Amino acid sequence: MSESEVKETKSSTGVFLRKASGVYRSWSPLDGWIYNVLAMNVVVMISFTYYTATYLFPKGNLTLAIIITGIICTFEALVYAMMTAAMPRSGGDYIFQSRIFSGGLGSVLAFTAIVSAGAMWLAIAGWLGTALCTSPFFVLIGSVYKIKWMVDFGVWLTTPAGFFLVTLIVIGWAAIINIWGMRPYALLQRWSFAIGLICLVAMFIVLLTNSHNDFILKLNEFMLNTFNQPDAYNSVIAAAKNAGYSPAQMTGFGATIAIIPLAAFSLIYPAWGVAQAGEIKSGTSLRSQIIQMPLAEVFSFIVAAGLAALLVNRFGSEFLSSVGYLYTEASDVYPLPVEPLFATFIGILAGNPLFLILVFIAFNAWFWMWHPNITLAASRVLLAMSFDRVLPEKIGEVHPKTRTPVVAIIFFSIICIIFGALYSFTGFWKLTLATAILNIICFGTSCLAGALMPYIKPNLYKDTPAAKWKIGNIPFITIAGFIFFIFAIWMVITLLTNSTYGINNPLSLIFMGVLYAIAIVIYFGYKSYRRKQGIDVSIAYKDIPVE
């Protein structure tokens, strides 16, 4: 069946049905926007950026770096919006690259970045869940209300066994939500987003209504009364100096530019929702795609930049850089009872145990509906590859009741458990930023595909809404695509050549090489297997997949 012969039909339930697989187009553009905002997650993921950037490059302007990164990633989002309007199919990067470039490139890069690296992301999510949501909650609330078992349990959660327990819960929850179906997923996502947004506004109010001196006084008072530690603020700064903290000497705009790869850790995901684009209504509408992707990026980087400016001003750059260094590089002398993430500090600044609970509600609301989108994206890439016969047909099966690819979800979850164990009990946590490189390579390649689409696939491009967007005689998608592609190249070179980021080491290179090798073996292995069955899988890449 050709693409022109495929039509969307409206069922009695009021949602659109994909004839090929039977999954619903049950999400609205608003659901797609929320999903992409949660993928960048300026409450959870940006915490990693804040504490690493402030200790690695303390003389850089964190706020400006976030703004620059956000603007560049808006071009990325525009490219994805235009490509998705042309090819609103589940599979995202895999579909774009396989149809514009080649099936081999799309299979290898998408499988590595979305499936393999996605499994690593769920392991990272387990750590973030422990550091942001569970351990601080039990330790701080238990300390305030003198409940010893809560404190002890919170401390235990920071052990490898504790990390792994939370990781297993994270993986299981993500699988359950995805198997349950897209409609209940969307409903839970909306409520979680709304609750988290209300609490995020409350955090901004606390930061706006308190000063730097207020934070010093309240931190010292809290640590003295709760943990019998006097002058905690200055103790942190002194401990970092005694431990040999010597930050990078880079200053000025150079230090700000150096922060950009860390800001991108969160902000390069405005189009994560393209993986399930075939399940969102108004797929061919460019306006709908712009709402979901570029507007998600703009919202996220504005919030992240505003939060960064307030955090540095209220907590002090010297304190933030010192506490980040001690936690990461000198944990044996780290003086605080919880991780140096801004939720804890805002809760202390509020000076109210009830507000501390409110802060953790915000983090939990946005955390527990963040990591299911990793499973969702990975399962849809697996689904699309199965449809193209480069993975077993079983993986592409959709459950007749929940309309979800249950086998793909379970398969991915098993991979996640393996990565979660490695992350919890070995040195795999050192590969955190390496996973971002795999994503950057994939996203940069997709943007290159978008840039070249008017020339490689002119018949596909000329019928899309994006064809009307030009600067002179040059398609806007080409300009925007090359902007992000060049940015991606710079990012990869920077991360692999600057030892400050801790990526240009044999372990990271071997890790990435092994993941690419696995993807190559899978693709060519199944291509050869299908050839023996009399099936030429390359034929599938000549057309847009039927949905």
Wavefront OBJ file of the C-alpha trace (Angstrom):
o trace
v 0.000 0.000 0.000
v 1.431 3.397 -0.952
v 1.482 6.400 1.330
v -1.255 8.122 -0.636
v -3.542 5.161 -0.057
v -3.205 5.313 3.713
v -5.965 7.251 5.408
v -6.706 8.002 9.054
v -10.118 6.849 10.166
v -11.942 8.030 13.216
v -13.159 5.325 15.556
v -16.148 5.345 17.863
v -13.883 6.249 20.754
v -13.044 9.594 19.152
v -9.403 8.809 18.505
v -7.586 8.002 15.292
v -6.569 4.448 14.477
v -3.408 3.453 12.608
v -4.435 0.673 10.235
v -1.025 -0.959 10.052
v -0.304 -1.544 13.726
v -3.543 -0.840 15.558
v -2.143 1.705 18.003
v -4.130 4.859 18.643
v -3.462 8.449 17.629
v -4.708 9.387 21.071
v -2.363 12.222 22.045
v -3.060 15.879 21.374
v -0.364 18.429 20.438
v -0.567 19.630 24.073
v 0.366 16.135 25.252
v 3.305 16.195 22.838
v 4.411 19.581 24.190
v 4.249 18.413 27.805
v 6.118 15.240 26.869
v 8.976 17.208 25.267
v 9.157 19.640 28.190
v 9.430 16.691 30.573
v 12.100 15.139 28.330
v 14.312 18.215 28.858
v 13.082 18.438 32.446
v 14.254 21.730 33.911
v 13.462 20.376 37.363
v 15.308 17.046 37.234
v 17.879 16.813 34.432
v 19.011 20.437 34.650
v 20.183 19.741 38.220
v 23.136 17.822 36.778
v 24.023 20.857 34.649
v 23.820 23.266 37.564
v 26.118 21.466 39.941
v 28.671 20.271 37.370
v 28.919 23.583 35.508
v 29.376 25.626 38.673
v 32.331 23.572 39.891
v 33.973 22.813 36.540
v 33.705 26.336 35.106
v 32.924 28.661 38.036
v 33.930 31.791 36.134
v 31.505 31.150 33.310
v 28.057 32.700 33.025
v 25.686 29.782 33.580
v 22.595 31.752 32.597
v 24.080 32.998 29.323
v 25.335 29.512 28.437
v 21.826 28.111 28.886
v 20.331 30.850 26.704
v 22.855 30.276 23.903
v 22.275 26.513 24.061
v 18.509 26.999 24.053
v 18.582 29.238 20.990
v 20.706 26.759 19.023
v 18.503 23.866 20.093
v 15.457 25.828 18.921
v 16.856 25.480 15.382
v 17.124 21.748 16.038
v 13.487 21.693 17.161
v 12.378 23.565 14.031
v 14.113 21.016 11.790
v 12.463 18.135 13.605
v 9.074 19.878 13.450
v 9.377 20.264 9.682
v 10.542 16.685 9.118
v 7.817 15.292 11.357
v 5.144 17.225 9.450
v 6.498 15.517 6.316
v 6.824 12.070 7.915
v 4.571 11.815 10.999
v 5.467 8.203 11.687
v 6.538 6.345 14.803
v 10.279 5.725 14.906
v 11.490 9.317 14.787
v 15.213 9.534 13.994
v 15.196 6.020 12.576
v 12.501 6.962 10.038
v 14.130 10.265 9.064
v 17.603 8.851 8.538
v 16.551 5.581 6.904
v 14.270 7.316 4.393
v 16.553 10.243 3.544
v 19.980 8.568 3.853
v 20.011 4.786 4.240
v 18.521 2.016 6.315
v 21.902 1.027 7.678
v 22.708 4.493 8.980
v 19.247 4.958 10.471
v 19.274 1.547 12.122
v 22.732 1.894 13.647
v 22.440 5.481 14.907
v 18.859 5.267 16.165
v 19.300 1.895 17.836
v 22.478 3.101 19.544
v 21.188 6.522 20.609
v 17.563 5.770 21.456
v 17.606 2.111 22.513
v 21.102 1.362 23.876
v 21.821 4.841 25.241
v 18.190 4.994 26.363
v 18.804 1.964 28.565
v 21.748 3.819 30.058
v 19.494 6.831 30.580
v 17.159 4.776 32.736
v 20.151 3.779 34.852
v 20.992 7.488 35.148
v 17.343 8.079 36.043
v 17.734 5.643 38.923
v 20.615 7.696 40.258
v 18.762 10.981 39.778
v 15.686 9.510 41.441
v 17.766 8.580 44.453
v 19.692 11.849 44.571
v 16.735 14.160 43.952
v 13.639 12.431 45.234
v 14.154 9.598 47.666
v 17.348 9.983 49.685
v 17.017 13.757 50.423
v 13.353 13.326 51.301
v 13.962 10.605 53.884
v 17.129 12.198 55.308
v 15.839 15.744 55.626
v 12.274 15.013 56.694
v 13.509 12.332 59.087
v 16.024 14.772 60.563
v 13.521 17.606 60.964
v 10.963 15.391 62.696
v 13.535 13.245 64.551
v 12.543 9.973 62.854
v 15.743 7.941 62.905
v 14.653 5.112 60.596
v 13.893 7.623 57.843
v 17.363 9.106 58.125
v 18.998 5.688 58.121
v 16.963 4.538 55.143
v 17.743 7.726 53.238
v 21.455 7.212 53.832
v 21.216 3.536 52.783
v 19.596 4.568 49.514
v 22.849 6.274 48.510
v 24.690 2.933 48.669
v 25.063 0.824 45.482
v 22.297 -1.497 46.661
v 20.048 1.498 47.340
v 20.737 2.979 43.924
v 19.933 -0.344 42.270
v 16.679 -0.723 44.216
v 15.458 2.675 43.036
v 16.644 1.879 39.496
v 14.583 -1.325 39.447
v 11.539 0.617 40.649
v 12.144 3.232 37.949
v 12.423 0.598 35.196
v 9.355 -1.270 36.415
v 7.249 1.873 36.690
v 8.276 3.020 33.195
v 7.305 -0.373 31.762
v 3.923 -0.452 33.529
v 2.962 3.055 32.392
v 3.873 2.264 28.790
v 2.123 -1.111 28.707
v -0.983 0.456 30.243
v -1.529 2.541 27.107
v -1.078 6.007 25.629
v -4.340 7.462 26.876
v -3.783 6.799 30.604
v -0.121 7.789 30.048
v -1.244 11.180 28.719
v -3.673 11.696 31.615
v -1.028 10.909 34.245
v 1.443 13.112 32.415
v -0.908 16.093 32.427
v -1.619 15.834 36.149
v 2.048 15.340 37.029
v 3.087 18.280 34.883
v 0.471 20.555 36.451
v 1.432 19.605 40.014
v 5.127 20.022 39.277
v 4.547 23.379 37.581
v 2.677 24.743 40.601
v 5.504 23.672 42.892
v 8.077 25.096 40.458
v 6.337 28.476 40.674
v 6.495 28.210 44.465
v 10.260 27.597 44.254
v 10.686 30.720 42.124
v 8.735 32.709 44.732
v 11.044 31.471 47.512
v 14.135 32.435 45.515
v 12.720 35.855 44.640
v 11.718 36.690 48.211
v 15.003 35.721 49.894
v 18.556 37.036 49.666
v 22.026 35.523 49.648
v 22.462 36.407 53.314
v 19.133 34.747 54.098
v 20.439 31.518 52.591
v 23.668 31.623 54.611
v 21.751 32.198 57.853
v 19.134 29.527 57.164
v 21.627 26.924 55.969
v 23.802 27.444 59.036
v 20.795 27.324 61.341
v 19.395 24.183 59.696
v 22.710 22.299 59.763
v 23.422 23.326 63.379
v 19.982 22.421 64.711
v 19.551 19.254 62.671
v 23.061 17.836 62.269
v 24.989 19.761 64.933
v 27.299 21.257 62.308
v 28.259 24.906 62.930
v 28.956 27.469 60.180
v 28.063 25.004 57.405
v 28.285 27.567 54.599
v 31.900 28.561 55.221
v 32.800 25.000 56.187
v 31.903 23.825 52.688
v 34.107 26.467 51.034
v 36.990 25.758 53.426
v 36.705 22.005 52.948
v 36.935 22.389 49.153
v 40.086 24.495 49.442
v 41.650 22.020 51.854
v 40.796 19.171 49.481
v 42.735 20.898 46.716
v 39.922 22.410 44.693
v 41.533 24.215 41.786
v 38.904 25.008 39.150
v 39.683 25.502 35.478
v 41.395 28.841 34.953
v 39.230 29.585 31.932
v 37.548 32.959 32.329
v 35.168 35.264 30.520
v 33.233 34.198 27.463
v 35.452 31.149 26.977
v 34.288 29.746 30.326
v 30.686 30.440 29.342
v 31.115 28.582 26.045
v 32.641 25.661 27.965
v 29.396 25.305 29.939
v 27.316 24.810 26.768
v 27.946 21.031 26.468
v 26.720 20.660 30.049
v 23.624 22.753 29.340
v 22.991 20.628 26.258
v 22.815 17.597 28.545
v 19.247 18.711 29.188
v 18.306 21.041 26.331
v 19.045 18.897 23.240
v 15.817 16.902 23.702
v 13.024 19.219 22.467
v 11.988 16.637 19.858
v 12.114 13.446 21.904
v 8.440 12.985 21.096
v 9.143 12.296 17.400
v 9.643 8.646 18.292
v 5.878 8.278 18.751
v 4.844 10.925 16.200
v 2.502 8.409 14.589
v 0.392 8.427 17.752
v -0.175 12.182 18.018
v -3.068 13.911 16.243
v -2.555 16.523 13.495
v 0.727 14.893 12.533
v 1.016 16.646 9.157
v 0.292 20.081 10.647
v 3.472 22.160 10.896
v 1.735 24.448 13.379
v 1.040 21.446 15.603
v 4.666 20.307 15.396
v 5.955 23.799 16.208
v 3.800 23.827 19.338
v 5.205 20.481 20.427
v 8.918 21.054 19.732
v 10.258 24.630 19.295
v 7.828 26.027 21.880
v 8.820 23.267 24.309
v 12.466 24.290 23.848
v 11.771 27.998 24.320
v 9.735 27.378 27.473
v 12.397 25.087 28.915
v 15.469 27.210 28.316
v 13.777 30.379 29.594
v 12.765 28.628 32.821
v 16.204 26.998 33.162
v 18.032 30.296 32.576
v 15.870 32.174 35.081
v 16.343 29.457 37.674
v 20.105 29.418 37.075
v 20.394 33.178 37.580
v 18.496 33.016 40.867
v 20.401 29.989 42.172
v 23.815 31.552 41.573
v 22.714 34.852 43.076
v 21.039 33.399 46.162
v 23.417 30.537 46.991
v 26.667 32.114 45.786
v 28.934 30.828 43.006
v 31.783 30.021 45.437
v 29.510 27.868 47.597
v 27.958 26.076 44.602
v 31.312 25.355 42.982
v 32.799 24.149 46.278
v 29.909 21.870 47.185
v 29.829 20.415 43.655
v 33.541 19.662 43.773
v 33.380 18.017 47.184
v 30.454 15.806 46.224
v 32.022 14.691 42.943
v 35.758 14.656 43.568
v 36.236 14.486 47.352
v 33.245 12.604 48.716
v 35.180 11.429 51.796
v 35.172 14.985 53.158
v 31.798 16.052 51.755
v 30.125 17.731 54.768
v 26.429 17.736 53.853
v 23.962 14.878 54.499
v 22.451 14.925 50.996
v 23.499 15.534 47.392
v 24.264 19.160 46.358
v 21.152 19.550 44.226
v 19.159 22.744 44.295
v 15.922 21.228 45.610
v 17.467 20.726 49.029
v 18.869 24.246 49.164
v 15.566 25.827 48.123
v 13.771 23.809 50.788
v 16.222 25.027 53.409
v 15.921 28.601 52.130
v 12.151 28.449 52.598
v 12.781 27.792 56.288
v 9.666 25.649 56.537
v 9.530 21.849 56.726
v 6.190 21.854 54.940
v 7.689 23.753 52.022
v 10.531 21.265 51.961
v 7.889 18.602 51.358
v 6.369 20.793 48.626
v 9.741 20.981 46.869
v 10.058 17.223 46.867
v 6.521 16.901 45.507
v 7.637 19.015 42.531
v 10.658 16.843 41.916
v 8.669 13.629 42.261
v 5.874 14.873 39.991
v 8.278 15.701 37.155
v 10.620 12.810 37.848
v 8.153 9.910 37.814
v 6.618 11.019 34.517
v 10.003 11.831 32.969
v 11.716 8.461 32.655
v 8.715 6.584 31.162
v 9.299 8.664 28.025
v 12.668 6.912 27.605
v 10.900 3.557 27.436
v 8.238 5.014 25.156
v 10.771 6.368 22.639
v 12.908 3.216 22.639
v 9.936 0.904 22.181
v 8.730 2.911 19.162
v 12.136 2.728 17.492
v 12.101 -1.027 18.063
v 8.556 -1.144 16.672
v 9.528 0.756 13.510
v 12.616 -1.379 12.937
v 10.507 -4.506 13.353
v 8.029 -3.209 10.743
v 10.964 -2.797 8.351
v 12.057 -6.395 9.040
v 15.429 -5.529 10.605
v 14.282 -6.894 13.961
v 12.102 -9.919 14.788
v 8.398 -9.521 13.958
v 7.564 -10.428 17.560
v 9.035 -7.141 18.790
v 6.606 -5.244 16.574
v 3.494 -6.964 17.913
v 0.910 -4.638 19.436
v -1.327 -5.852 22.253
v -4.941 -5.847 21.033
v -6.309 -4.332 24.246
v -3.726 -1.769 25.363
v -2.579 -0.984 21.785
v 1.041 -0.909 22.930
v 4.112 -2.891 21.759
v 4.355 -4.959 24.926
v 7.163 -7.232 23.731
v 9.298 -4.238 22.698
v 8.714 -2.618 26.108
v 9.673 -5.782 28.001
v 12.714 -6.368 25.782
v 13.935 -2.828 26.380
v 13.301 -3.085 30.130
v 15.522 -6.177 30.357
v 18.349 -4.243 28.688
v 17.740 -1.430 31.206
v 18.128 -3.801 34.166
v 21.545 -4.882 32.865
v 22.704 -1.294 32.469
v 21.186 -0.400 35.846
v 23.234 -3.084 37.594
v 26.421 -1.925 35.872
v 25.679 1.703 36.735
v 24.967 0.922 40.387
v 27.775 -1.527 41.177
v 30.611 -0.561 38.815
v 32.241 2.578 37.443
v 29.694 2.916 34.640
v 28.473 6.193 36.164
v 31.585 7.763 34.638
v 29.972 7.231 31.233
v 27.042 9.548 31.950
v 28.108 12.233 29.465
v 29.142 9.595 26.917
v 25.460 8.733 26.495
v 24.813 12.365 25.580
v 27.450 12.108 22.808
v 25.561 9.193 21.269
v 22.378 11.290 21.295
v 24.157 14.330 19.852
v 25.579 12.284 16.958
v 22.130 10.900 16.184
v 20.340 14.257 16.444
v 23.032 16.015 14.399
v 22.677 13.394 11.671
v 18.896 13.813 11.638
v 19.305 17.582 11.281
v 21.715 16.993 8.403
v 19.063 14.761 6.836
v 16.552 17.579 7.238
v 18.964 20.088 5.719
v 19.462 17.883 2.655
v 15.873 16.669 2.327
v 14.921 19.360 -0.258
v 17.735 18.084 -2.478
v 17.783 14.336 -1.774
v 14.010 13.868 -1.496
v 12.572 16.819 -3.477
v 9.247 15.093 -4.171
v 8.722 14.467 -0.478
v 9.794 17.972 0.516
v 7.808 20.010 -2.010
v 4.494 18.692 -0.695
v 5.216 19.627 2.923
v 4.255 22.855 4.744
v 7.967 23.501 5.304
v 8.510 24.092 1.578
v 7.030 27.571 1.989
v 9.675 28.550 4.547
v 12.642 30.094 2.711
v 15.311 32.715 3.218
v 15.942 33.950 -0.285
v 16.039 30.812 -2.398
v 17.415 28.638 0.386
v 14.974 26.407 2.279
v 14.834 27.372 5.948
v 15.095 23.718 6.942
v 18.483 23.611 5.197
v 19.779 26.646 7.091
v 18.452 25.483 10.460
v 19.638 21.924 9.845
v 23.207 22.983 9.099
v 23.262 25.291 12.134
v 22.537 22.420 14.485
v 24.684 19.946 12.530
v 27.719 22.234 12.911
v 26.849 22.683 16.593
v 26.703 18.899 17.011
v 30.140 18.490 15.413
v 31.561 21.155 17.730
v 29.965 19.463 20.730
v 31.420 16.051 19.908
v 34.904 17.479 19.261
v 34.773 19.530 22.464
v 33.654 16.630 24.640
v 36.231 14.256 23.159
v 39.205 16.630 23.293
v 38.702 18.498 26.578
v 39.634 16.279 29.518
v 37.652 18.489 31.912
v 34.446 16.708 30.880
v 35.921 13.303 31.702
v 34.864 11.660 28.446
v 38.052 11.440 26.362
v 39.237 8.279 28.057
v 39.531 4.672 26.851
v 36.500 3.518 28.873
v 34.151 6.013 27.209
v 35.489 5.319 23.725
v 35.241 1.547 24.206
v 31.717 1.903 25.593
v 30.526 3.907 22.588
v 32.383 1.662 20.157
v 30.814 -1.485 21.602
v 27.300 -0.016 21.357
v 27.847 0.945 17.719
v 29.306 -2.504 16.989
v 26.246 -4.220 18.486
v 23.922 -2.099 16.337
v 25.957 -2.839 13.194
v 25.896 -6.570 13.866
v 22.129 -6.511 14.453
v 21.416 -4.602 11.242
v 23.648 -6.547 8.885
v 22.859 -9.822 10.619
v 19.122 -9.376 10.123
v 19.600 -8.006 6.613
v 21.482 -11.181 5.700
v 18.872 -13.347 7.444
v 16.035 -11.660 5.544
v 17.910 -12.071 2.277
v 17.992 -15.826 2.866
v 14.223 -15.645 3.357
v 13.953 -13.930 -0.015
v 13.244 -10.500 1.509
v 15.179 -7.387 0.461
v 14.807 -5.046 3.442
v 16.284 -2.121 1.492
v 13.012 -1.888 -0.469
v 11.223 -0.742 2.690
v 13.395 2.368 2.866
v 12.169 3.677 -0.475
v 8.775 4.667 0.934
v 7.329 6.285 4.031
v 6.135 3.462 6.321
v 2.427 2.735 6.410
v 0.749 3.672 9.682
l 1 2 3 4 5 6 7 8 9 10 11 12 13 14 15 16 17 18 19 20 21 22 23 24 25 26 27 28 29 30 31 32 33 34 35 36 37 38 39 40 41 42 43 44 45 46 47 48 49 50 51 52 53 54 55 56 57 58 59 60 61 62 63 64 65 66 67 68 69 70 71 72 73 74 75 76 77 78 79 80 81 82 83 84 85 86 87 88 89 90 91 92 93 94 95 96 97 98 99 100 101 102 103 104 105 106 107 108 109 110 111 112 113 114 115 116 117 118 119 120 121 122 123 124 125 126 127 128 129 130 131 132 133 134 135 136 137 138 139 140 141 142 143 144 145 146 147 148 149 150 151 152 153 154 155 156 157 158 159 160 161 162 163 164 165 166 167 168 169 170 171 172 173 174 175 176 177 178 179 180 181 182 183 184 185 186 187 188 189 190 191 192 193 194 195 196 197 198 199 200 201 202 203 204 205 206 207 208 209 210 211 212 213 214 215 216 217 218 219 220 221 222 223 224 225 226 227 228 229 230 231 232 233 234 235 236 237 238 239 240 241 242 243 244 245 246 247 248 249 250 251 252 253 254 255 256 257 258 259 260 261 262 263 264 265 266 267 268 269 270 271 272 273 274 275 276 277 278 279 280 281 282 283 284 285 286 287 288 289 290 291 292 293 294 295 296 297 298 299 300 301 302 303 304 305 306 307 308 309 310 311 312 313 314 315 316 317 318 319 320 321 322 323 324 325 326 327 328 329 330 331 332 333 334 335 336 337 338 339 340 341 342 343 344 345 346 347 348 349 350 351 352 353 354 355 356 357 358 359 360 361 362 363 364 365 366 367 368 369 370 371 372 373 374 375 376 377 378 379 380 381 382 383 384 385 386 387 388 389 390 391 392 393 394 395 396 397 398 399 400 401 402 403 404 405 406 407 408 409 410 411 412 413 414 415 416 417 418 419 420 421 422 423 424 425 426 427 428 429 430 431 432 433 434 435 436 437 438 439 440 441 442 443 444 445 446 447 448 449 450 451 452 453 454 455 456 457 458 459 460 461 462 463 464 465 466 467 468 469 470 471 472 473 474 475 476 477 478 479 480 481 482 483 484 485 486 487 488 489 490 491 492 493 494 495 496 497 498 499 500 501 502 503 504 505 506 507 508 509 510 511 512 513 514 515 516 517 518 519 520 521 522 523 524 525 526 527 528 529 530 531 532 533 534 535 536 537 538 539 540 541 542 543 544 545 546 547
